Amino acid sequence: MGDRDDAIREELRQRLMQVGSRLPTSAMGRLGRIAGTALRGGRLLAFGGRHGDDAPKPPDLDGLVAMVRSLGQLKGVAMKMGQILSYIDLDVPPDLRAALAVLQTHSPPMPFERVAGIVRADLGERADALLAGMSAEPVAAASIGQVHRARLPDGTDVAVKVRYPDIDRAIAGDFRTAAVGTRMASLLFPGAHVDDLVAEARERFLAECDYEREAAAQERFAALYPAHPTLVIPAVHRAFGSPRILVTTWMDGATFDAYLGAGPSQADRDRIGEALFAFYLGSLFRFGLYNCDPHPGNQVFLADGRVAVLDHGCTRDFDGAFRTRLANLTRAVHADERDGLHRAFVDLGMVRDGARYDFDTARSLVRAFYGPMLRDETLGIDHDQVISFQSAFRTKIELMKLRLPGEFLFLFRIRFGLMSILARLGARANWHRLEQGFIAGL
């Protein structure tokens, strides 16, 4: 990221943190706003290249602000899509990617009066103790709620996350609209399990609206990684929590971009890269618990060399049987034998035994899924190894003919999202052997 990207992000932060209008919740109202935002994004994609002499064009700040602000006001699914576009290495213009990166932590916030009203309604007599030490200005406004810094009566500095009113209704409305496209896709591609993928996304996004569920997941992760030399999971303060309020210990540190800008050593990059790899992928195989949201805004780099992992709302449990099937797929991909791969596809429900399908497409899909884990050597992750939007689009018709399980939706997100983060981090490791260690015994 250069000075140009920093300037774009700072300008957008200032404009986005102006108090926004009420969250639109009706399905049709959101559909119109999403369509308009997509149109703006299409124009920016089409005209966001370079002049013939390769000189960068001046950024269309007004266009970027209009699009990003609209995504920020919509919150929910629309804003999450913007976040994902910002860190997975899709072929979008650098100006647009820099602008979308702001959505990792910023969007138009709700007024503090509404925040205080939610705190009082949910906490009753406990509210005064929390509000007395809470800053009126949010430090972050994300897709489900916004975060304020506060100090508890015992002096503990905390982050207070407060859910937007009616965000669950807005997300449910988005998926009611998406259901129309789901039915059409099922008619065009009768073998595809599009419904499973949409149902998985709906369940995960709506689950994020329950902060008591997130608190429980965060406590589970903290118990799984106690006194870790590199990873920190902030403590949860249950006495001040509710389904709409989550209070966790405040983490002081640098953002992902600031950390990279400080020029960390290769040894530190490698250590942190291995720790993030173990957290996001190792937790799935070792514990059956999966954090599906690896974007850079969820990591804070502490002065003592550790990294705090924030936001455990988008999590999922996997049972032992699914983990074993996924481990078997991993072994089959590494062996790269047709019979073994076919059996793994059948066991996961991707294809029906005896049914015709494009084996080469299925094979290329899973090999892209594993990427740098296929090589038994210490290496960095090249940006070109991360799947691009164009390559996914070129093969999507064949991919739709596969019966991808719903669970794969966020497995793809974590794989390609994490690979993008590790590529930007410049971390080097033997990713193959790390993954083999995760699946040992399954």
PLY file of the C-alpha trace (Angstrom):
ply
format ascii 1.0
element vertex 442
property float x
property float y
property float z
element edge 441
property int vertex1
property int vertex2
end_header
0.00 0.00 0.00
1.41 3.37 -1.00
0.81 7.01 -0.13
-1.99 7.20 -2.72
-3.90 4.33 -1.08
-3.35 5.82 2.38
-4.77 9.15 1.21
-7.84 7.46 -0.28
-8.49 5.47 2.89
-8.09 8.48 5.18
-10.42 10.62 3.09
-13.02 7.87 3.08
-12.73 7.25 6.84
-13.46 10.89 7.55
-16.49 10.93 5.29
-17.82 7.53 6.38
-17.73 8.27 10.09
-20.40 10.92 9.71
-23.57 9.66 11.37
-25.65 7.77 8.84
-29.34 7.47 8.14
-31.48 4.66 9.54
-30.69 1.18 8.33
-32.96 0.16 5.41
-34.65 -3.15 6.27
-37.32 -3.88 3.64
-36.30 -6.49 1.06
-37.33 -4.37 -1.94
-35.81 -1.19 -0.52
-32.50 -2.95 0.02
-32.65 -4.58 -3.40
-32.88 -1.17 -5.08
-30.00 0.21 -3.02
-27.85 -2.86 -3.71
-28.56 -2.64 -7.45
-27.54 1.03 -7.51
-24.37 0.30 -5.57
-23.47 -2.57 -7.91
-23.91 -0.22 -10.88
-21.51 2.31 -9.32
-19.04 -0.49 -8.62
-19.29 -1.66 -12.23
-18.43 1.81 -13.50
-15.44 2.02 -11.16
-14.26 -1.41 -12.31
-14.63 -0.41 -15.96
-12.87 2.94 -15.69
-10.45 2.28 -12.85
-7.48 1.29 -14.99
-4.55 3.35 -16.18
-3.85 5.76 -19.00
-2.00 4.52 -22.05
1.30 5.75 -20.62
0.71 3.60 -17.48
0.33 6.71 -15.33
-2.27 6.13 -12.59
-5.53 7.99 -13.05
-6.61 10.43 -10.35
-8.94 8.60 -7.98
-12.65 9.24 -8.47
-13.14 10.08 -4.79
-16.75 11.11 -5.20
-17.58 7.84 -6.95
-15.64 5.79 -4.39
-17.31 7.59 -1.49
-20.78 7.11 -2.97
-20.27 3.39 -3.48
-18.49 2.64 -0.18
-20.85 4.84 1.82
-23.83 3.05 0.28
-22.35 -0.34 1.23
-21.66 0.99 4.71
-25.22 2.25 5.15
-26.64 -1.09 3.98
-24.48 -2.97 6.55
-25.08 -6.72 6.68
-24.43 -8.89 3.63
-23.70 -6.03 1.22
-21.00 -4.56 3.47
-19.50 -8.00 4.06
-19.14 -8.49 0.31
-17.25 -5.22 0.14
-14.96 -6.36 2.95
-14.21 -9.64 1.18
-13.45 -7.85 -2.10
-10.95 -5.65 -0.27
-8.59 -8.40 0.85
-9.02 -11.38 -1.45
-6.78 -10.76 -4.45
-9.47 -10.12 -7.00
-8.68 -8.20 -10.16
-10.11 -4.88 -9.04
-8.37 -1.52 -9.50
-6.06 -0.56 -6.60
-8.09 2.59 -5.83
-11.27 0.56 -5.47
-9.56 -2.07 -3.31
-8.10 0.63 -1.05
-11.53 2.21 -0.69
-13.25 -1.09 0.10
-10.60 -1.83 2.74
-12.05 1.03 4.80
-15.19 -1.10 5.26
-13.17 -3.52 7.40
-13.55 -1.08 10.30
-15.59 1.94 9.19
-19.09 2.76 7.98
-21.68 5.44 8.83
-22.33 4.90 12.56
-25.55 5.23 14.52
-25.79 8.18 16.96
-24.54 7.62 20.49
-28.02 8.34 21.85
-29.26 5.18 20.15
-26.24 3.23 21.42
-26.95 4.37 24.98
-30.62 3.48 24.57
-29.71 -0.10 23.59
-27.30 -0.39 26.53
-29.94 0.86 28.99
-32.65 -1.37 27.56
-30.49 -4.49 27.72
-28.45 -3.97 30.89
-30.87 -2.15 33.16
-29.11 -1.20 36.42
-25.75 -2.29 35.02
-25.93 0.25 32.19
-24.74 3.28 34.17
-21.50 1.56 35.17
-20.70 0.84 31.52
-21.89 4.13 30.02
-20.01 6.21 32.60
-16.68 5.20 31.07
-17.73 4.89 27.42
-16.53 7.19 24.65
-19.33 8.70 22.59
-17.31 8.41 19.38
-17.11 4.90 17.91
-13.67 3.52 17.11
-15.13 1.22 14.47
-18.46 0.69 12.72
-18.70 -2.70 11.05
-21.33 -4.76 9.23
-23.35 -5.97 12.26
-22.53 -3.43 14.98
-20.22 -0.64 16.05
-17.48 -0.52 18.68
-16.87 2.05 21.41
-13.95 2.20 23.79
-14.82 2.19 27.48
-13.38 1.68 30.95
-15.06 -0.58 33.48
-15.41 0.49 37.13
-12.42 -1.74 38.04
-10.21 0.17 35.57
-10.20 -2.43 32.78
-10.14 -0.91 29.30
-12.68 -2.63 27.09
-14.20 -2.64 23.62
-18.00 -2.42 23.67
-19.67 -3.76 20.55
-23.32 -2.76 20.13
-25.51 -4.36 17.46
-27.40 -2.18 15.01
-31.16 -2.22 15.57
-32.98 -4.44 13.07
-29.78 -5.68 11.39
-31.20 -9.22 11.61
-34.30 -8.09 9.68
-32.10 -6.45 7.04
-30.01 -9.61 6.55
-33.12 -11.79 6.41
-34.49 -9.42 3.74
-31.29 -9.75 1.70
-31.66 -13.52 1.68
-35.34 -13.39 0.78
-34.26 -11.48 -2.33
-31.37 -13.88 -2.93
-33.80 -16.80 -2.86
-35.19 -15.71 -6.25
-31.73 -16.11 -7.83
-31.30 -19.39 -6.02
-34.43 -20.86 -7.58
-33.41 -19.66 -11.05
-29.93 -21.16 -10.67
-31.44 -24.46 -9.59
-33.59 -24.54 -12.74
-30.59 -23.82 -14.98
-28.25 -26.20 -13.15
-30.41 -28.93 -11.59
-27.39 -30.81 -10.24
-26.11 -27.86 -8.24
-26.79 -27.52 -4.52
-27.16 -23.75 -4.67
-29.79 -23.85 -1.95
-27.30 -25.44 0.43
-24.77 -22.65 -0.14
-27.34 -19.88 0.33
-28.78 -21.57 3.42
-25.29 -21.85 4.91
-24.59 -18.16 4.28
-27.94 -17.13 5.77
-27.41 -19.21 8.90
-23.88 -17.90 9.47
-24.74 -14.22 8.88
-27.82 -14.33 11.10
-25.85 -16.13 13.82
-23.45 -13.18 13.87
-26.31 -11.02 15.13
-26.34 -12.91 18.45
-23.54 -11.47 20.59
-24.10 -13.99 23.36
-23.30 -16.71 20.86
-20.19 -14.79 19.78
-19.14 -14.40 23.43
-19.37 -18.16 23.91
-17.30 -18.80 20.76
-14.66 -16.28 21.83
-14.39 -17.93 25.24
-13.97 -21.32 23.55
-11.15 -20.01 21.38
-9.49 -18.40 24.41
-9.62 -21.76 26.23
-8.10 -23.53 23.21
-5.21 -21.05 22.93
-4.24 -20.15 26.52
-0.89 -18.40 27.03
-0.05 -18.84 23.34
3.33 -17.24 22.46
1.90 -15.46 19.40
-1.90 -15.46 19.54
-4.13 -13.52 21.94
-7.90 -13.94 22.22
-9.34 -11.00 24.21
-11.24 -11.88 27.38
-15.03 -11.54 27.43
-16.71 -9.56 30.23
-20.03 -11.37 30.56
-21.41 -9.15 33.34
-22.00 -6.40 30.76
-23.14 -8.57 27.85
-26.44 -9.34 26.15
-27.59 -10.63 22.74
-26.98 -7.07 21.43
-23.91 -6.09 23.48
-20.46 -7.70 23.63
-17.76 -6.37 25.96
-14.18 -7.63 25.59
-10.78 -6.52 26.85
-9.34 -3.69 24.77
-6.31 -4.54 22.61
-3.85 -1.72 21.89
-1.81 -2.31 18.78
-1.18 -1.66 15.10
-3.45 -2.41 12.19
-2.37 -4.92 9.54
-1.23 -2.18 7.15
0.57 -0.23 9.89
2.36 -3.38 10.99
3.57 -4.05 7.45
4.57 -0.40 7.08
6.86 -0.71 10.10
8.96 -3.28 8.24
8.82 -6.38 10.46
11.62 -8.93 10.14
11.17 -12.04 8.05
11.33 -14.14 11.23
8.41 -12.20 12.72
6.41 -12.44 9.50
6.96 -16.20 9.45
6.06 -16.65 13.12
2.83 -14.67 12.80
1.95 -16.33 9.49
2.29 -19.80 11.01
0.19 -18.76 14.02
-2.63 -17.38 11.83
-2.49 -20.49 9.65
-2.80 -22.69 12.74
-5.65 -20.59 14.14
-7.84 -20.36 11.04
-7.16 -23.81 9.54
-5.72 -25.84 12.40
-8.67 -25.10 14.70
-11.02 -26.68 12.18
-9.21 -30.01 12.02
-7.97 -30.16 15.61
-10.99 -28.85 17.51
-13.90 -28.80 15.04
-14.28 -25.05 15.65
-13.87 -22.69 12.76
-13.57 -18.89 12.59
-14.81 -18.01 9.10
-13.78 -14.33 9.02
-10.03 -13.82 8.45
-10.07 -10.27 7.12
-7.21 -7.96 8.19
-9.46 -5.68 10.26
-9.87 -8.56 12.72
-6.18 -8.67 13.65
-4.35 -6.26 15.96
-0.55 -6.44 16.15
0.67 -5.86 19.70
3.91 -4.19 20.76
5.17 -7.41 22.39
5.13 -9.26 19.05
1.84 -11.07 19.50
-1.29 -10.70 17.38
-4.78 -10.39 18.85
-7.58 -12.07 16.89
-10.83 -10.12 17.14
-14.40 -10.84 16.07
-15.56 -14.42 16.57
-19.14 -13.91 15.42
-18.83 -15.87 12.19
-17.87 -19.26 13.61
-18.98 -22.78 12.89
-18.73 -26.19 14.49
-17.85 -29.22 12.37
-18.49 -32.75 13.57
-15.86 -35.47 13.50
-17.33 -37.21 10.46
-17.10 -34.10 8.26
-13.57 -33.36 9.48
-12.54 -36.91 8.58
-14.03 -36.60 5.09
-12.25 -33.28 4.60
-8.98 -34.80 5.83
-9.44 -37.64 3.35
-9.95 -35.10 0.57
-6.70 -33.43 1.64
-4.82 -36.73 1.40
-6.40 -37.51 -1.97
-5.46 -34.11 -3.39
-1.86 -34.58 -2.33
-1.74 -38.12 -3.77
-3.42 -36.82 -6.97
-4.75 -40.22 -8.05
-8.01 -40.31 -9.99
-9.70 -43.11 -8.01
-8.82 -41.59 -4.64
-10.03 -38.15 -5.69
-13.27 -39.53 -7.07
-13.96 -41.42 -3.84
-13.29 -38.26 -1.79
-15.67 -36.27 -4.04
-18.38 -38.89 -3.56
-17.88 -39.08 0.21
-18.25 -35.30 0.51
-21.37 -35.32 -1.66
-19.77 -33.25 -4.43
-20.75 -35.87 -7.02
-22.96 -38.96 -7.12
-21.27 -42.31 -7.59
-21.90 -43.43 -11.14
-23.00 -39.98 -12.34
-21.16 -38.17 -15.13
-19.24 -35.03 -14.22
-16.20 -33.07 -15.39
-13.43 -34.69 -13.36
-10.75 -32.30 -14.62
-12.77 -29.28 -13.46
-13.34 -30.83 -10.04
-9.65 -31.69 -9.76
-8.54 -28.17 -10.74
-10.99 -26.69 -8.25
-9.66 -28.64 -5.28
-6.03 -28.12 -6.30
-6.64 -24.36 -6.37
-8.29 -24.79 -2.96
-5.09 -26.29 -1.51
-2.64 -24.13 -3.47
0.71 -23.77 -1.66
-0.08 -26.69 0.66
0.64 -29.04 -2.28
4.39 -28.43 -2.13
6.48 -30.05 0.60
8.94 -27.17 0.99
9.34 -23.86 2.77
7.93 -21.12 0.59
6.09 -17.86 0.51
2.67 -17.46 -1.03
2.63 -15.74 -4.37
-0.31 -13.44 -5.07
-0.77 -15.27 -8.37
-1.46 -18.49 -6.46
-4.62 -16.99 -4.97
-7.62 -17.61 -7.18
-8.82 -14.56 -9.08
-12.36 -13.51 -9.80
-11.81 -13.98 -13.52
-10.61 -17.58 -13.23
-13.52 -18.45 -10.94
-15.95 -16.82 -13.38
-14.53 -18.68 -16.37
-15.18 -22.05 -14.72
-18.37 -21.23 -12.83
-20.70 -23.06 -15.25
-18.81 -26.29 -14.77
-18.49 -25.67 -11.03
-22.25 -25.21 -10.74
-22.68 -28.77 -11.98
-20.87 -30.03 -8.89
-22.89 -30.65 -5.75
-20.78 -28.49 -3.44
-21.80 -28.98 0.20
-23.02 -25.87 2.00
-20.07 -26.14 4.38
-17.74 -25.35 1.48
-18.99 -21.77 1.21
-16.94 -20.56 4.17
-14.17 -23.09 3.63
-13.49 -21.32 0.34
-13.71 -17.94 2.01
-11.19 -18.86 4.68
-8.78 -20.60 2.29
-8.55 -17.82 -0.25
-8.91 -15.03 2.30
-6.18 -16.46 4.51
-3.90 -17.10 1.55
-4.29 -13.45 0.52
-3.38 -12.29 4.03
-0.35 -14.58 4.20
0.75 -13.40 0.75
0.56 -9.75 1.83
2.32 -10.59 5.09
5.17 -12.18 3.13
5.24 -15.16 5.50
7.26 -18.25 4.60
6.68 -21.74 5.99
6.25 -25.36 4.99
2.47 -25.04 4.74
2.23 -28.63 3.52
3.73 -30.09 6.68
1.76 -27.78 8.93
-1.48 -28.99 7.36
-0.38 -32.62 7.51
0.10 -32.14 11.23
-3.46 -30.82 11.57
-5.04 -33.86 9.88
-2.91 -36.50 11.58
-5.16 -38.97 13.34
-8.33 -38.06 11.44
0 1
1 2
2 3
3 4
4 5
5 6
6 7
7 8
8 9
9 10
10 11
11 12
12 13
13 14
14 15
15 16
16 17
17 18
18 19
19 20
20 21
21 22
22 23
23 24
24 25
25 26
26 27
27 28
28 29
29 30
30 31
31 32
32 33
33 34
34 35
35 36
36 37
37 38
38 39
39 40
40 41
41 42
42 43
43 44
44 45
45 46
46 47
47 48
48 49
49 50
50 51
51 52
52 53
53 54
54 55
55 56
56 57
57 58
58 59
59 60
60 61
61 62
62 63
63 64
64 65
65 66
66 67
67 68
68 69
69 70
70 71
71 72
72 73
73 74
74 75
75 76
76 77
77 78
78 79
79 80
80 81
81 82
82 83
83 84
84 85
85 86
86 87
87 88
88 89
89 90
90 91
91 92
92 93
93 94
94 95
95 96
96 97
97 98
98 99
99 100
100 101
101 102
102 103
103 104
104 105
105 106
106 107
107 108
108 109
109 110
110 111
111 112
112 113
113 114
114 115
115 116
116 117
117 118
118 119
119 120
120 121
121 122
122 123
123 124
124 125
125 126
126 127
127 128
128 129
129 130
130 131
131 132
132 133
133 134
134 135
135 136
136 137
137 138
138 139
139 140
140 141
141 142
142 143
143 144
144 145
145 146
146 147
147 148
148 149
149 150
150 151
151 152
152 153
153 154
154 155
155 156
156 157
157 158
158 159
159 160
160 161
161 162
162 163
163 164
164 165
165 166
166 167
167 168
168 169
169 170
170 171
171 172
172 173
173 174
174 175
175 176
176 177
177 178
178 179
179 180
180 181
181 182
182 183
183 184
184 185
185 186
186 187
187 188
188 189
189 190
190 191
191 192
192 193
193 194
194 195
195 196
196 197
197 198
198 199
199 200
200 201
201 202
202 203
203 204
204 205
205 206
206 207
207 208
208 209
209 210
210 211
211 212
212 213
213 214
214 215
215 216
216 217
217 218
218 219
219 220
220 221
221 222
222 223
223 224
224 225
225 226
226 227
227 228
228 229
229 230
230 231
231 232
232 233
233 234
234 235
235 236
236 237
237 238
238 239
239 240
240 241
241 242
242 243
243 244
244 245
245 246
246 247
247 248
248 249
249 250
250 251
251 252
252 253
253 254
254 255
255 256
256 257
257 258
258 259
259 260
260 261
261 262
262 263
263 264
264 265
265 266
266 267
267 268
268 269
269 270
270 271
271 272
272 273
273 274
274 275
275 276
276 277
277 278
278 279
279 280
280 281
281 282
282 283
283 284
284 285
285 286
286 287
287 288
288 289
289 290
290 291
291 292
292 293
293 294
294 295
295 296
296 297
297 298
298 299
299 300
300 301
301 302
302 303
303 304
304 305
305 306
306 307
307 308
308 309
309 310
310 311
311 312
312 313
313 314
314 315
315 316
316 317
317 318
318 319
319 320
320 321
321 322
322 323
323 324
324 325
325 326
326 327
327 328
328 329
329 330
330 331
331 332
332 333
333 334
334 335
335 336
336 337
337 338
338 339
339 340
340 341
341 342
342 343
343 344
344 345
345 346
346 347
347 348
348 349
349 350
350 351
351 352
352 353
353 354
354 355
355 356
356 357
357 358
358 359
359 360
360 361
361 362
362 363
363 364
364 365
365 366
366 367
367 368
368 369
369 370
370 371
371 372
372 373
373 374
374 375
375 376
376 377
377 378
378 379
379 380
380 381
381 382
382 383
383 384
384 385
385 386
386 387
387 388
388 389
389 390
390 391
391 392
392 393
393 394
394 395
395 396
396 397
397 398
398 399
399 400
400 401
401 402
402 403
403 404
404 405
405 406
406 407
407 408
408 409
409 410
410 411
411 412
412 413
413 414
414 415
415 416
416 417
417 418
418 419
419 420
420 421
421 422
422 423
423 424
424 425
425 426
426 427
427 428
428 429
429 430
430 431
431 432
432 433
433 434
434 435
435 436
436 437
437 438
438 439
439 440
440 441
